[in-house]
Structure formats: structure tokens, C-alpha cells
Amino acid sequence: MSLDLWLLLAGVAGNIAVLGLFAYRRTWRAMPWFCGYIFWNLIGDCVGYAVLHFRPRAYLDTYFAATVIDSALQFCVLVELAWSVFRPFRASLPRHTVWVLAILIAILGAVIWPFADYAAFARFSMEWRLLGRFEQTDSVLRVLIFLVLAAFSQLLSISWRDRELQVATGLGFYSLVSLAVSMMHSHMAATPNFRRLDQLVVATYVGSLLYWIFSFSQKEAERREFSPQMQGVLLAVAGAARSTRIAMTDSISRNPRNDRRP
């Protein structure tokens, strides 16, 4: 068998194993989007391999659509990770906090997007340029989220035994290699080494799956409460948000234009 087929089979087996462990540990309840992302990779890898070998002319369109869906799922996973970190303190946070996190991550992605269009991409078609920008933007976002969680792990009271940091570590490792390969692709022609780099990315993802299998096979550590400093910050943010909402509500209710009396 070819190396591509070996990597495909390893990825399929790894995705199934991770999904099985998530079902066994009931972790899917806390991270449904990550489970959906793994399931999508399982289906997408099989479909992509079939299209490449049986309908190669349709592969670019299929790969482009799959990349867009993959990017959307990864965005949801990042929002889910960020929201999951605040699990011990969710009851004290405003309900719309998760949407604030989503907006902040979207803004960060929008800031990264212009810098992902390297000059070396100019010689490629528009489809490949968009694919390259999607992949690089996603990779940078995943790396940044991992770095933030790792850097503030003490403040957030999370450790390497917590699912949030385990998921972020696997994504961060895979993203670093994916980003490096994407940058190398933009400066080289379609040579045999070009394909070898793609295989390296797939092998790295398989490595992340193995890490998740090892991590998820162990019982998750009991989540600790936030440090007093972090609790103070969150209480201040929650209080400011509530005060702003109450002030806006009072302002609207006192507006003469809202007076409907004849």
C-alpha cells in the first residue's frame, strides 16, 4: 500500500478511537463541537480520498468546499474551548459571554486574514490562494489559542490533565506544522517534495490523534476553581456588563419616543 493509504487508514482508526473515547467518557456533552469536528474529519478524509482516486477532476471543488466547512467547524471548536475554560464560573457570567468570545475570536481571525496573503501566492489561481489563506488563518488562530491557554494556565486553574488544554495542545501541535508547511508551499513548485510535505501534515494530525487517545483514555482531573485574582477580574467584567445593560434599558425606557400615549 502507498503511504497516502497508510496515513488515511491511520487517521480513520484514530478518529474512530477518539470518538469512542469521547462517547465512553461522556466528554461529548462538554465539547460537542470538537466531537463534530473529529467526525467531520473522519467523513471528509474518506470522501476526499475517494474523489481524488475516482473523480480527480472534481477534487479541487470538493477540497475547497471541505476547507470552508472545516474552517467553520474549527472556529466553533475554538469558541467552545474558550467558553469551556470558564466552566467553574459560568453561573456568574452574563448569558451572552459566549457570543462575546465568538466575536473576539472572529475579530482576531479578521486581523490575521490580510497577513495570510503572502506575495508568493500571487502565482497561484484564486481558488488556491483562498485555500492557502483559510488554512494559514486557521492555523495561526489555533496556535494563538493554545499559547494563551498555556501561558495563562495557572491563572485559569487548568493543567495538562484538563480536557481543554489537552484539546488545545493537540490542535496547537498540528497547527504549527500545518502553518510551516503552508508557508513552504507558497515558495516552492509542485515537486515530489511538495507532496511529501502534505503527508507530513497528515502524519502530524495522526500524532495529535494518538496524543488525544492517550489523554482521553485517562480519567479527567477534577476542575479546580479559578484563582482569587481571576475571580476578581471576572466579577468586575460581569458587573460592568450588567451595569451597562441596565443603563441602556433605563435609557430606552425613558426615551420620549417610546411614549405611546395618544
FENCOR-V825729 format. One record per pair of residues at least 12 apart in sequence whose C-alpha atoms are under 6 Angstrom apart, sorted by the first residue. I is the first residue (numbers start at 1). J is the second residue. D is the distance in Angstrom with one decimal. If there is no record, write none. Layout:
# FENCOR-V825729
[[I,J,D] [I,J,D]]
This chain:
# FENCOR-V825729
[[11,206,5.5] [12,42,5.7] [14,209,5.6] [15,42,5.9] [18,213,5.7] [33,77,5.5] [34,77,5.4] [37,73,5.9] [79,102,5.6] [81,164,5.9] [88,225,6.0] [93,238,5.5] [113,137,5.8] [116,133,5.2] [117,133,5.9] [120,186,5.4] [120,187,6.0] [121,186,5.7] [136,179,5.7] [139,175,4.7] [139,179,5.7] [142,172,5.8] [143,172,4.8] [146,168,5.1] [146,172,5.6] [155,227,6.0] [156,226,5.7] [157,224,5.9] [157,226,5.4] [161,221,5.7] [162,221,6.0] [170,208,4.8] [174,204,5.6] [174,205,5.5] [178,201,5.7]]
